[in-house]
Amino acid sequence: MTKHIAYPYHVDGQGRTAIATEARHIYQMIEQLLFTSPGERVNRPEFGTGVMQLVFAPNSPELAAATEFMIQSAIQQYLGDIVKPEAVTVTSRDSTLTINVQYVILKTQQRQTAQFSREI
């Protein structure tokens, strides 16, 4: 069984590095991809989606469609060997950005739906 370090890093109740299940680890990898801005990672400057910058753009159906396509493409590019993205929806209400991602874990063929939110 492969062990995955939990994100964000923390210590569990036994004083050891916290471990995440494979499904939770995949969720955490998607979360990191979504909320990392390109240029933020030193050795991978192209990694990320840049969705946080789009929050301040004028809201329109075209922007929503472009954002959803951009997220789906980033998941396919960086996590395509682990998951297959099926659907992405993005909503921005007041100061909260919510992203829903439906994907299939390739190893188990298990369909998952994950919701990610950030207040800005």
Secondary structure, DSSP 8 states (H G I E B T S, - for coil): ---EE-SS--B-TTSSB-EE-HHHHHHHHHHHHHT--TT-SSS-TT-S--HHHHTTS---HHHHHHHHHHHHHHHHHHHTTTEEEEEEEEEEETTEEEEEEEEEETTTTEEEEEEEEEE-
